[in-house]
Amino acid sequence: MTIYMYVLAYKMNGKFWALTDKEKENVNSNIIHFINNYRKNLISIKYYKSIRHDNDILIWSASDMPINLEGLKEGINSAIGIYGKSEYSMFSLYEHSPYVNATNSLEDTLKTEPKKYFVVYPMSKDREWYLINYEERKKILAGHIGTARSDKESPGIISYTTYSFGLGDQEFVVLYELDDLAAWSHVTEKLREVMARKWIINEAPIFVGIYNGDKLVI
């Protein structure tokens, strides 16, 4: 099965923030109601309040058909109505890494309860990376993976590497679920020391979301 990933970032506008608390709750309920009814078309969907200044909601979804992800976007647009719009999106393929021996089902990795925090960002590498022979690349990435997995603060961090070659403005979309933002930041800092960092040319913008049950924007 081919799995497609889709991340949408929504910004609520001044009209929304001028509403009464009850009216805001109604907008929130409209979004959640649509999402719950649409789940049958998806492999998974999780949603978060966004910390970034330029968006308020993060929607992370997966499906075996891109048209279902497009339908999700249209439905959320309708549920939000005049009160906001999508400001950023990332579309990618979720596949087993050619550098890691894995036997688990990718679909099963997505069917878990949301952790407290969600981090996602686009990533691209320098062309020189792809000119290195495969075995050497595998060795370099083994160092990266080993450093991440052996760090004392890494337990509880779940990572997903997805691929956007020819599908988006980036080459990869990298997603993480975690329960401790400080631990995540410390592990990320440690990974700045590994050789694989040499060929990364972009990792922005970075989105951080907080899971808050059915309270997306209020």
Sequence and secondary structure as in RCSB ss.txt:
>XXXX:A:sequence
MTIYMYVLAYKMNGKFWALTDKEKENVNSNIIHFINNYRKNLISIKYYKSIRHDNDILIWSASDMPINLEGLKEG
INSAIGIYGKSEYSMFSLYEHSPYVNATNSLEDTLKTEPKKYFVVYPMSKDREWYLINYEERKKILAGHIGTARS
DKESPGIISYTTYSFGLGDQEFVVLYELDDLAAWSHVTEKLREVMARKWIINEAPIFVGIYNGDKLVI
>XXXX:A:secstr
  EEEEEEEEEE HHHHTS HHHHHHHHHHHHHHHHHHGGG SEEEEEEE STT SEEEEEEESSHHHHHHHHHH
HHHHHGGGEEEEEEEEEEE   TTS   S HHHHHSS   SEEEEEEEEE HHHHTS HHHHHHHHHHHHHHHHH
STT TT EEEEEE TTTSSSSEEEEEEES HHHHHHHHHHHTTSGGGGGEEE    EEEE  TT S  
